[in-house]
Amino acid sequence: MNELRRSTAIHEAGHAVVSYVVGRRMMHAVLFNDQYGEIMPLCSVCDTCLAYYSDNNASNNAHSKHIQDDLRCDMAIALAGEIAQRAICGNHNIDEGDFAKDRSLAKEKASAIHLWQDRICWRVKYSACQICSDYRDLMTRAVEEMVAPQHIKDSIQALAELLENRRDCERLKGSVIEEFLEKKGLMKGSGISSLPAGG
C-alpha cells in the first residue's frame, strides 16, 4: 500500500464528503499523482457573485444571503481536507504547503463573510483580522465535529479507496460521488445547519 497516495486520497475525499454533506455539487474528484489531487465544485462563488455581495448586505438581501451561505460552505470544504487527513491518517505524510493553500482559501472566505460587519479586512484584500480568525476557528471546530462520526470517517475512507485505485488524472465524476455517498447512507445537505452563521 502506498501511504502517501492514501493520505492524498483521504484529503481529497474529506473535501468531497463535506462538500456533499453541506449540499454543494461537484464536477469531479481526481488524484493527479500520489501527492496532488483536487475536487472541483460545480459552482462556487465567483468574482461576479462577490461583486454583487459586496454591494448588497446579506442581512437585507436574499440573493446576497445565498452567496454568503455559499461562502460558508466553501470555507468548510476548504478546511475539510486537512481535518479529514489528520483525523484518519494522523500526522503522517503531511504536506504543509497543500494545507497552507486550503487555509488561505478559508481565510479569504472568512474575510468575505465578515465584509458586512467591518470592511477593513476586505479592503486590504482578505487580510487577517481577529474576527476572521475567530470565525475560522469556529468553522474548524464545526468541520471537525462534522467529520468525527464513524460513519462519516468510513465514507471518507471508502471514497478515498475509489480515488486511490484510479489511474493518475482519471476523474471520478461528481454524479458518481453523490450516488456513492447516498448509498453509504449520507444525506446531501444534512450538515449545512451545523455551520456557524456568518455576517
N, CA and C of each residue as an Amber inpcrd file, in Angstrom:
protein
   597
   0.8390000  -1.1870000   0.0000000   0.0000000   0.0000000   0.0000000
   0.8840000   1.2500000   0.0000000   0.5420000   2.2080000  -0.8580000
   1.2620000   3.4670000  -0.9420000   0.6230000   4.4470000   0.0480000
   1.2910000   4.6750000   1.1850000   0.7100000   5.5100000   2.2420000
   0.5600000   6.9660000   1.8290000   1.4900000   7.4670000   1.0190000
   1.3950000   8.8480000   0.5630000   0.1480000   9.0240000  -0.3120000
  -0.0750000   8.0840000  -1.2410000  -1.2500000   8.1600000  -2.1110000
  -2.5300000   8.0430000  -1.2820000  -2.5060000   7.1750000  -0.2970000
  -3.6890000   7.0180000   0.5590000  -3.9930000   8.3120000   1.3150000
  -2.9700000   8.9600000   1.8690000  -3.1790000  10.2190000   2.5860000
  -3.7520000  11.2900000   1.6640000  -3.2340000  11.3430000   0.4360000
  -3.7350000  12.3170000  -0.5380000  -5.1890000  12.0160000  -0.8760000
  -5.5060000  10.7350000  -1.0490000  -6.8820000  10.3380000  -1.3520000
  -7.8200000  10.6650000  -0.1900000  -7.3670000  10.4500000   1.0380000
  -8.1730000  10.7980000   2.2200000  -8.4280000  12.3040000   2.2420000
  -7.3970000  13.0800000   1.9540000  -7.5120000  14.5360000   1.9380000
  -8.5910000  14.9700000   0.9470000  -8.5040000  14.4780000  -0.2740000
  -9.4740000  14.8700000  -1.3070000 -10.8650000  14.3320000  -0.9940000
 -10.9420000  13.1260000  -0.4650000 -12.2390000  12.5590000  -0.0870000
 -12.8600000  13.3600000   1.0540000 -12.0320000  13.8870000   1.9600000
 -12.5470000  14.7430000   3.0300000 -13.2160000  15.9820000   2.4610000
 -12.5480000  16.6230000   1.4850000 -13.1710000  17.7610000   0.8040000
 -14.5060000  17.3490000   0.1750000 -14.4940000  16.2110000  -0.5190000
 -15.6780000  15.7750000  -1.2770000 -16.8460000  15.4130000  -0.3630000
 -16.5810000  14.6960000   0.7110000 -17.6610000  14.2780000   1.6190000
 -18.2790000  15.4970000   2.3030000 -17.4490000  16.4170000   2.7680000
 -18.0000000  17.6190000   3.4020000 -18.7630000  18.4430000   2.3720000
 -18.2660000  18.5070000   1.1530000 -18.9910000  19.1970000   0.0850000
 -20.3910000  18.6080000  -0.0730000 -20.4810000  17.2990000  -0.0910000
 -21.7720000  16.6190000  -0.2240000 -22.6660000  16.8980000   0.9900000
 -22.0850000  16.8070000   2.1770000 -22.8590000  16.9700000   3.4120000
 -23.3870000  18.4010000   3.5740000 -22.6640000  19.3930000   3.0310000
 -23.1840000  20.7660000   3.1010000 -24.0140000  21.1210000   1.8660000
 -24.1930000  20.1570000   0.9590000 -25.1100000  20.3470000  -0.1600000
 -24.5250000  20.9470000  -1.4160000 -23.1960000  20.9820000  -1.5280000
 -22.5670000  21.5350000  -2.7290000 -22.3100000  20.4210000  -3.7360000
 -22.5440000  20.7010000  -5.0120000 -22.3210000  19.7260000  -6.0780000
 -20.8890000  19.8230000  -6.5850000 -20.3820000  18.7000000  -7.0940000
 -19.0150000  18.6330000  -7.5940000 -19.0010000  18.2050000  -9.0500000
 -18.0500000  18.7380000  -9.8090000 -17.8300000  18.2510000 -11.1720000
 -17.0800000  16.9230000 -11.1280000 -16.0290000  16.8900000 -10.2930000
 -15.2170000  15.6800000 -10.2170000 -14.2690000  15.7410000  -9.0170000
 -13.6910000  14.5920000  -8.7380000 -12.5510000  14.4830000  -7.8220000
 -11.4900000  13.6950000  -8.5790000 -10.2330000  14.0040000  -8.3210000
  -9.1560000  13.3500000  -9.0690000  -7.8680000  13.3720000  -8.2540000
  -7.0600000  12.3330000  -8.4340000  -5.6790000  12.3540000  -7.9560000
  -4.8090000  12.5290000  -9.1920000  -3.9970000  13.5570000  -9.2010000
  -3.0910000  13.7680000 -10.3250000  -1.8810000  12.8430000 -10.2240000
  -1.4640000  12.5820000  -8.9940000  -0.3720000  11.6500000  -8.7050000
  -0.4880000  11.2930000  -7.2240000   0.5360000  10.6950000  -6.6660000
   0.4650000  10.2580000  -5.2650000   0.3820000  11.4210000  -4.2800000
   0.7690000  12.6110000  -4.7200000   0.8770000  13.7420000  -3.8090000
  -0.1730000  14.8320000  -4.0200000  -0.7600000  14.9120000  -5.2030000
  -1.6590000  16.0250000  -5.5240000  -2.9720000  15.5430000  -6.1110000
  -4.0340000  16.2210000  -5.7010000  -5.3490000  15.9390000  -6.2400000
  -6.2170000  17.1760000  -6.1030000  -7.4890000  17.0430000  -6.4940000
  -8.4190000  18.1580000  -6.3380000  -9.8430000  17.6410000  -6.3670000
 -10.7190000  18.4240000  -5.7710000 -12.1300000  18.2920000  -6.0910000
 -12.5100000  19.5990000  -6.7640000 -13.3690000  19.4960000  -7.7550000
 -13.7920000  20.6820000  -8.4940000 -15.2770000  20.8920000  -8.2510000
 -15.6250000  21.9990000  -7.5630000 -17.0460000  22.2650000  -7.3310000
 -17.7430000  22.6000000  -8.6460000 -18.9980000  22.2180000  -8.7400000
 -19.7730000  22.5260000  -9.9390000 -19.9640000  24.0260000 -10.0640000
 -20.1870000  24.6690000  -8.9490000 -20.3200000  26.1270000  -8.9500000
 -19.8260000  26.6100000  -7.5930000 -19.0310000  27.6360000  -7.6310000
 -18.5450000  28.2250000  -6.4020000 -18.7380000  29.7280000  -6.5170000
 -18.4020000  30.4380000  -5.4870000 -18.5740000  31.8870000  -5.5080000
 -17.5210000  32.4890000  -6.4370000 -17.9870000  33.1300000  -7.5100000
 -17.0820000  33.7220000  -8.4950000 -16.9540000  35.2270000  -8.2390000
 -16.1450000  35.8800000  -9.0450000 -15.9340000  37.3280000  -8.8850000
 -17.2310000  38.1170000  -9.0860000 -18.0820000  37.6580000 -10.0030000
 -19.3620000  38.3360000 -10.2230000 -20.2310000  38.2560000  -8.9740000
 -20.2650000  37.0750000  -8.3630000 -21.0240000  36.9020000  -7.1170000
 -20.4550000  37.7920000  -6.0120000 -19.1220000  37.8150000  -5.9000000
 -18.5010000  38.6410000  -4.8620000 -18.7880000  40.1210000  -5.0720000
 -18.8030000  40.5610000  -6.3380000 -19.1180000  41.9670000  -6.6170000
 -20.5510000  42.2790000  -6.1870000 -21.4700000  41.3730000  -6.4940000
 -22.8650000  41.5740000  -6.0860000 -22.9660000  41.5910000  -4.5640000
 -22.3070000  40.6250000  -3.9500000 -22.3280000  40.5050000  -2.4860000
 -21.7550000  41.7440000  -1.8080000 -20.6690000  42.2870000  -2.3670000
 -20.0420000  43.4600000  -1.7460000 -20.9150000  44.7120000  -1.8640000
 -21.8580000  44.7130000  -2.8120000 -22.7670000  45.8520000  -2.9880000
 -24.1100000  45.6760000  -2.2860000 -24.3860000  44.4780000  -1.7830000
 -25.7090000  44.1850000  -1.2130000 -25.5620000  43.4330000   0.1040000
 -25.9610000  44.0630000   1.1720000 -25.8190000  43.5000000   2.5100000
 -26.6690000  42.2390000   2.6630000 -26.0420000  41.1620000   3.0910000
 -26.7320000  39.8790000   3.2340000 -27.8420000  39.9160000   4.2800000
 -27.7880000  40.8740000   5.1910000 -28.8270000  40.9330000   6.2310000
 -30.1690000  41.4150000   5.6860000 -30.1680000  42.0550000   4.5110000
 -31.4460000  42.5150000   3.9620000 -31.6010000  42.2460000   2.4660000
 -30.7900000  41.3100000   1.9370000 -30.8680000  40.9620000   0.5200000
 -30.7830000  39.4410000   0.3950000 -31.8460000  38.8230000  -0.1060000
 -31.9310000  37.3550000  -0.1440000 -30.8380000  36.7270000  -1.0040000
 -30.5630000  37.3150000  -2.1820000 -29.5360000  36.7270000  -3.0460000
 -28.1510000  36.8530000  -2.4160000 -27.9030000  37.9960000  -1.7920000
 -26.6230000  38.1870000  -1.1190000 -26.4690000  37.2080000   0.0530000
 -27.5540000  36.9240000   0.7600000 -27.5270000  35.9380000   1.8490000
 -27.2010000  34.5500000   1.2990000 -27.7560000  34.2300000   0.1280000
 -27.4510000  32.9410000  -0.5120000 -25.9570000  32.8540000  -0.8580000
 -25.3980000  33.9540000  -1.3610000 -23.9600000  33.9820000  -1.6610000
 -23.1570000  33.8030000  -0.3750000 -23.5840000  34.4580000   0.6990000
 -22.8910000  34.3090000   1.9870000 -22.9340000  32.8530000   2.4670000
 -24.0760000  32.2010000   2.3030000 -24.1780000  30.7840000   2.6800000
 -23.2320000  29.9290000   1.8340000 -23.1090000  30.2590000   0.5450000
 -22.1550000  29.5430000  -0.3070000 -20.7200000  29.7670000   0.1650000
 -20.4120000  30.9730000   0.6080000 -19.0810000  31.2590000   1.1550000
 -18.8150000  30.4120000   2.3990000 -19.8180000  30.2830000   3.2580000
 -19.6810000  29.4420000   4.4590000 -19.3880000  27.9990000   4.0570000
 -20.1250000  27.4930000   3.0740000 -19.9010000  26.1180000   2.6100000
 -18.5020000  25.9640000   2.0150000 -18.1010000  26.9370000   1.1800000
 -16.7650000  26.8830000   0.5750000 -15.6710000  26.8690000   1.6460000
 -15.8850000  27.6510000   2.6930000 -14.9130000  27.6960000   3.7860000
 -14.8150000  26.3390000   4.4820000 -15.9650000  25.7300000   4.7690000
 -15.9760000  24.4110000   5.4080000 -15.2930000  23.3690000   4.5280000
 -15.5710000  23.4090000   3.2330000 -14.9780000  22.4520000   2.2990000
 -13.4640000  22.6330000   2.2390000 -13.0030000  23.8780000   2.2120000
 -11.5590000  24.1450000   2.1660000 -10.8480000  23.5700000   3.3870000
 -11.4670000  23.6760000   4.5490000 -10.8530000  23.1800000   5.7890000
 -10.9270000  21.6570000   5.9220000 -11.8570000  21.0370000   5.2170000
 -12.1670000  19.6160000   5.4330000 -11.0490000  18.6630000   5.0480000
 -10.2570000  18.9870000   4.0340000  -9.2020000  18.0720000   3.6090000
  -8.1880000  17.8040000   4.7060000  -7.6720000  18.8870000   5.2820000
  -6.6910000  18.7450000   6.3670000  -7.3140000  18.0540000   7.5740000
  -8.5300000  18.4600000   7.9160000  -9.1910000  17.8900000   9.1000000
  -9.3900000  16.3910000   8.9260000  -9.8660000  15.9730000   7.7550000
 -10.0700000  14.5390000   7.4980000  -8.7460000  13.7860000   7.5030000
  -7.7430000  14.3630000   6.8580000  -6.4420000  13.6980000   6.7820000
  -5.8400000  13.5080000   8.1700000  -5.9040000  14.5450000   9.0000000
  -5.3460000  14.4190000  10.3530000  -6.1730000  13.4620000  11.2100000
  -7.5110000  13.4940000  11.0570000  -8.3810000  12.6340000  11.8690000
  -8.2030000  11.1610000  11.5200000  -7.9640000  10.8680000  10.2450000
  -7.9050000   9.4690000   9.8040000  -6.4740000   8.9540000   9.6960000
  -5.5560000   9.7770000   9.2210000  -4.1740000   9.3350000   8.9810000
  -3.2010000   9.8000000  10.0560000  -3.6470000  10.6400000  10.9620000
  -2.7210000  11.2190000  11.9280000  -1.8720000  12.2690000  11.2510000
  -0.6470000  12.3920000  11.6510000   0.2290000  13.4170000  11.0840000
   1.2500000  12.8360000  10.1050000   0.9270000  11.6790000   9.5220000
   1.8190000  11.0660000   8.5390000   1.5860000  11.6930000   7.1700000
   2.6530000  11.7980000   6.3960000   2.5780000  12.2970000   5.0200000
   1.8890000  13.6600000   4.9190000   2.2100000  14.5290000   5.8500000
   1.6280000  15.8710000   5.8770000   2.3360000  16.7510000   4.8530000
   1.5490000  17.4510000   4.0470000   2.0840000  18.4410000   3.1160000
   1.5920000  19.8090000   3.5740000   2.4160000  20.4910000   4.3550000
   2.0170000  21.7900000   4.9110000   1.7110000  22.8020000   3.8120000
   2.3710000  22.6680000   2.6510000   2.0960000  23.5720000   1.5320000
   0.6690000  23.4360000   1.0360000   0.2020000  22.1910000   0.9200000
  -1.1710000  21.9510000   0.4820000  -2.1490000  22.4810000   1.5310000
  -1.8370000  22.2380000   2.7920000  -2.6780000  22.7440000   3.8690000
  -2.7080000  24.2740000   3.8500000  -1.5520000  24.8960000   3.5800000
  -1.4790000  26.3570000   3.5600000  -2.4010000  26.9320000   2.4860000
  -2.4800000  26.2720000   1.3170000  -3.3760000  26.7470000   0.2550000
  -4.8270000  26.6780000   0.7110000  -5.1930000  25.5720000   1.3480000
  -6.5690000  25.4180000   1.8400000  -6.8760000  26.4370000   2.9360000
  -5.9250000  26.6560000   3.8320000  -6.1260000  27.6330000   4.9100000
  -6.2560000  29.0500000   4.3530000  -5.4700000  29.3540000   3.3260000
  -5.5430000  30.6710000   2.6940000  -6.9130000  30.8860000   2.0500000
  -7.4240000  29.8520000   1.4010000  -8.7560000  29.9370000   0.8010000
  -9.8150000  30.1410000   1.8860000  -9.6790000  29.4210000   2.9930000
 -10.6260000  29.5750000   4.1020000 -10.5550000  30.9910000   4.6710000
  -9.3390000  31.5480000   4.7690000  -9.1720000  32.9200000   5.2750000
  -9.8480000  33.9240000   4.3390000  -9.6890000  33.7200000   3.0320000
 -10.3320000  34.5940000   2.0450000 -11.8510000  34.5530000   2.1950000
 -12.4040000  33.3620000   2.3770000 -13.8560000  33.2200000   2.5390000
 -14.3150000  33.8770000   3.8440000 -13.5380000  33.7150000   4.9190000
 -13.8890000  34.3390000   6.2000000 -13.9300000  35.8560000   6.0630000
 -12.9700000  36.4060000   5.3320000 -12.9240000  37.8500000   5.1330000
 -14.1440000  38.3360000   4.3600000 -14.5560000  37.5740000   3.3560000
 -15.7470000  37.9460000   2.5850000 -17.0060000  37.8620000   3.4520000
 -17.0880000  36.8300000   4.2690000 -18.2440000  36.6800000   5.1590000
 -18.3200000  37.8530000   6.1350000 -17.1630000  38.3140000   6.5890000
 -17.0500000  39.3860000   7.5710000 -17.3140000  40.7650000   6.9540000
 -17.3800000  40.8300000   5.6380000 -17.4940000  42.0930000   4.9110000
 -18.5190000  43.0550000   5.4950000 -19.6990000  42.5600000   5.8180000
 -20.7630000  43.4770000   6.2140000 -20.7390000  43.8350000   7.6960000
 -19.8260000  43.2460000   8.4480000 -19.6300000  43.7010000   9.8270000
 -18.5960000  44.8090000   9.8660000 -17.5630000  44.6680000   9.0500000
 -16.4470000  45.6160000   9.0900000 -15.6550000  45.4390000   7.7990000
 -15.5750000  46.4670000   6.9910000 -14.9440000  46.3510000   5.6730000
 -13.4080000  46.4200000   5.7190000 -12.8130000  46.5370000   6.8750000
 -11.3670000  46.7680000   6.9500000 -10.5740000  45.6130000   6.3320000
 -10.8150000  44.3860000   6.7700000 -10.0010000  43.2820000   6.2500000
 -10.3310000  43.0130000   4.7820000 -11.5480000  43.3100000   4.3660000
 -11.9270000  43.1560000   2.9550000 -11.1570000  44.1550000   2.0890000
 -11.0360000  45.4060000   2.5480000 -10.3690000  46.4490000   1.7670000
  -8.8980000  46.1430000   1.5460000  -8.2740000  45.4750000   2.4970000
  -6.8510000  45.1650000   2.3360000  -6.6750000  43.7450000   1.8000000
  -7.5480000  43.3710000   0.9030000  -7.5010000  42.1100000   0.1500000
  -7.3690000  40.8860000   1.0510000  -8.4190000  40.6460000   1.7840000
  -8.5470000  39.4270000   2.5840000  -7.4800000  39.3220000   3.6740000
  -7.0790000  40.4460000   4.2240000  -6.1280000  40.4360000   5.3260000
  -6.7570000  39.7480000   6.5370000  -5.9250000  39.1870000   7.3770000
  -6.4340000  38.5480000   8.5880000  -6.8340000  39.6040000   9.6040000
  -7.9150000  39.3610000  10.2940000  -8.2800000  40.1980000  11.4340000
  -8.7510000  39.2390000  12.5260000  -8.9010000  39.7260000  13.7230000
  -9.2650000  38.8500000  14.8350000 -10.6450000  38.2390000  14.6420000
 -11.5940000  39.0070000  14.1290000 -12.9400000  38.4740000  13.9080000
 -12.8930000  37.3280000  12.9000000 -12.1290000  37.5190000  11.8070000
 -11.9980000  36.4570000  10.7980000 -11.2950000  35.2290000  11.3750000
 -10.2490000  35.4670000  12.1640000  -9.5300000  34.3390000  12.7780000
 -10.4270000  33.5710000  13.7440000 -11.2090000  34.3010000  14.5290000
 -12.1350000  33.6420000  15.4570000 -13.1920000  32.8460000  14.6980000
 -13.6790000  33.4070000  13.5970000 -14.6830000  32.7100000  12.7930000
 -14.0910000  31.4610000  12.1480000 -12.8490000  31.5710000  11.6780000
 -12.1880000  30.4000000  11.0960000 -12.0340000  29.2990000  12.1500000
 -11.7130000  29.6940000  13.3880000 -11.6100000  28.7080000  14.4670000
 -12.9590000  28.0400000  14.7410000 -14.0370000  28.8330000  14.7380000
 -15.3890000  28.2730000  14.9060000 -15.7190000  27.2910000  13.7920000
 -15.3970000  27.6910000  12.5510000 -15.6760000  26.8260000  11.4020000
 -14.8380000  25.5530000  11.4740000 -13.5930000  25.6760000  11.8940000
 -12.7310000  24.4960000  12.0270000 -13.3430000  23.5040000  13.0140000
 -13.8030000  24.0000000  14.1540000 -14.4240000  23.1110000  15.1490000
 -15.6970000  22.4730000  14.5880000 -16.4780000  23.2470000  13.8390000
 -17.7140000  22.7040000  13.2490000 -17.3940000  21.5910000  12.2530000
 -16.3590000  21.7760000  11.4410000 -15.9890000  20.7450000  10.4550000
 -15.3830000  19.5370000  11.1660000 -14.6070000  19.7640000  12.2170000
 -14.0730000  18.6340000  13.0000000 -15.2170000  17.7860000  13.5520000
 -16.2590000  18.4510000  14.0540000 -17.4290000  17.7160000  14.5640000
 -18.1770000  17.0040000  13.4420000 -18.2030000  17.6230000  12.2650000
 -18.8740000  17.0210000  11.1170000 -18.1500000  15.7500000  10.6660000
 -16.8260000  15.7700000  10.7240000 -16.0040000  14.6430000  10.2640000
 -15.8620000  13.5570000  11.3340000 -16.1000000  13.8820000  12.5930000
 -15.8300000  12.9730000  13.7100000 -16.6590000  11.6850000  13.7420000
 -17.9500000  11.6940000  13.3870000 -18.7270000  10.4480000  13.4900000
 -18.1350000   9.3280000  12.6340000 -18.2120000   8.1220000  13.1570000
 -17.5820000   6.9920000  12.4720000 -18.1380000   6.7670000  11.0710000
 -19.4400000   6.9710000  10.8710000 -19.9950000   6.7260000   9.5350000
 -19.4710000   7.7430000   8.5130000 -19.1160000   8.9570000   8.9700000
 -18.5210000   9.9420000   8.0640000 -17.0820000   9.5360000   7.7380000
 -16.3200000   9.1450000   8.7650000 -14.9500000   8.6720000   8.5240000
 -14.9500000   7.4590000   7.5970000 -15.8870000   6.5440000   7.8180000
 -15.9820000   5.3600000   6.9570000 -16.2750000   5.7590000   5.5100000
 -17.1480000   6.7360000   5.3350000 -17.4850000   7.2070000   3.9790000
 -16.2840000   7.8670000   3.3240000 -15.5350000   8.6520000   4.0900000
 -14.3210000   9.2890000   3.5610000 -13.3210000   8.2200000   3.1310000
 -13.1290000   7.2130000   3.9750000 -12.1660000   6.1640000   3.6490000
 -12.6090000   5.3430000   2.4320000 -13.9000000   5.0780000   2.3250000
 -14.4080000   4.3130000   1.1790000 -14.2440000   5.1130000  -0.1150000
 -14.5690000   6.4070000  -0.0650000 -14.3980000   7.2470000  -1.2580000
 -12.9150000   7.3880000  -1.5930000 -12.0740000   7.5090000  -0.5730000
 -10.6270000   7.6010000  -0.7950000 -10.1160000   6.3520000  -1.5120000
 -10.6480000   5.2110000  -1.1450000 -10.2290000   3.9670000  -1.8020000
 -10.5910000   3.9860000  -3.2900000 -11.7740000   4.5080000  -3.6040000
 -12.1500000   4.6410000  -5.0230000 -11.1530000   5.5330000  -5.7660000
 -10.8080000   6.6530000  -5.1570000  -9.8580000   7.5750000  -5.7800000
  -8.4680000   6.9490000  -5.8950000  -8.0600000   6.3190000  -4.8240000
  -6.7220000   5.7340000  -4.7250000  -6.4890000   4.6820000  -5.8110000
  -7.5250000   3.9460000  -6.1520000  -7.3900000   2.8420000  -7.1050000
  -7.5770000   3.2550000  -8.5580000  -7.8110000   4.5350000  -8.8120000
  -7.9170000   5.0280000 -10.1830000  -6.5310000   5.4090000 -10.6960000
  -6.4050000   5.4320000 -11.9990000  -5.1370000   5.8770000 -12.5940000
  -4.9640000   7.3700000 -12.3350000  -3.7230000   7.8420000 -12.3460000
  -3.4570000   9.2700000 -12.2130000  -4.2500000  10.0370000 -13.2690000
  -4.8560000  11.1240000 -12.8470000  -5.6150000  12.0360000 -13.7080000
  -6.9410000  11.4600000 -14.2070000  -7.3320000  10.2810000 -13.7310000
  -8.6300000   9.7150000 -14.1120000  -9.6820000  10.2680000 -13.1500000
 -10.5590000  11.1040000 -13.6940000 -11.5340000  11.8090000 -12.8730000
 -12.6850000  10.9030000 -12.4480000 -13.1140000  11.1160000 -11.2140000
 -14.3110000  10.4640000 -10.6880000 -15.4140000  11.5160000 -10.7420000
 -16.4160000  11.3130000 -11.5650000 -17.4600000  12.3060000 -11.7920000
 -18.2390000  12.6050000 -10.5140000 -18.6680000  13.8550000 -10.4140000
 -19.4440000  14.2820000  -9.2560000 -20.7130000  13.4830000  -9.0700000
 -21.3900000  13.1470000 -10.1570000 -22.6270000  12.3660000 -10.0540000
 -22.3560000  10.9790000  -9.4870000 -21.2070000  10.4090000  -9.8250000
 -20.8200000   9.0900000  -9.3000000 -20.5230000   9.2110000  -7.8000000
 -19.8430000  10.2830000  -7.4110000 -19.5330000  10.5140000  -5.9920000
 -20.8280000  10.6590000  -5.2020000 -21.7540000  11.4560000  -5.7090000
 -23.0200000  11.6710000  -5.0000000 -23.7930000  10.3620000  -4.8430000
 -23.8620000   9.5770000  -5.8920000 -24.5620000   8.2880000  -5.8250000
 -23.8810000   7.3610000  -4.8240000 -22.5480000   7.3480000  -4.8400000
 -21.7750000   6.5160000  -3.9210000 -22.0470000   6.9160000  -2.4720000
 -22.0260000   8.2190000  -2.1860000 -22.2270000   8.6890000  -0.8110000
 -23.6710000   8.4990000  -0.3590000 -24.6040000   8.6200000  -1.2810000
 -26.0040000   8.3440000  -0.9430000 -26.1800000   6.8810000  -0.5460000
 -25.5110000   5.9830000  -1.2730000 -25.5750000   4.5480000  -0.9420000
 -24.9110000   4.2530000   0.4040000 -23.9810000   5.1110000   0.7840000
 -23.3320000   4.9640000   2.0930000 -24.2220000   5.4730000   3.2300000
 -25.3760000   6.0420000   2.8710000 -26.3180000   6.4980000   3.8870000
 -26.1940000   7.9630000   4.2650000 -25.3410000   8.7140000   3.5460000
 -25.2160000  10.1300000   3.8490000 -26.3460000  10.9070000   3.1790000
 -26.7870000  11.9650000   3.8370000 -27.8490000  12.8050000   3.2830000
 -27.2490000  14.1070000   2.7820000 -27.4490000  14.3730000   1.4940000
 -26.9160000  15.5930000   0.9020000 -27.5300000  16.8130000   1.5820000
 -26.6790000  17.7380000   1.9930000 -27.1250000  18.9780000   2.6210000
 -27.4550000  18.8630000   4.0940000 -27.2880000  17.6800000   4.6660000
 -27.6840000  17.4840000   6.0670000 -26.8020000  18.2380000   7.0640000
 -25.6190000  18.6670000   6.6410000 -24.6910000  19.2990000   7.5870000
 -24.6530000  20.8120000   7.5330000 -25.3750000  21.4100000   6.6070000
 -25.2460000  22.8600000   6.4580000 -25.7220000  23.6050000   7.7140000
 -26.7020000  23.0570000   8.3990000 -27.2200000  23.7360000   9.6010000
 -26.2180000  23.7360000  10.7460000 -25.1940000  22.8780000  10.6750000
 -24.1950000  22.8400000  11.7450000 -23.0460000  23.8400000  11.5200000
 -23.0600000  24.5360000  10.3790000 -22.0140000  25.5410000  10.1360000
 -22.3480000  26.8160000  10.9000000 -21.3340000  27.4360000  11.5150000
 -21.6100000  28.6710000  12.2540000 -22.0840000  29.7790000  11.3180000
 -23.0260000  30.5620000  11.7920000 -23.5880000  31.6520000  10.9860000
 -22.5150000  32.6800000  10.6810000 -22.6550000  33.3200000   9.5600000
 -21.6930000  34.3660000   9.1710000 -22.3950000  35.7050000   9.1100000
 -21.5680000  36.7580000   9.0540000 -22.1060000  38.1050000   8.8760000
 -22.8660000  38.5270000  10.0360000
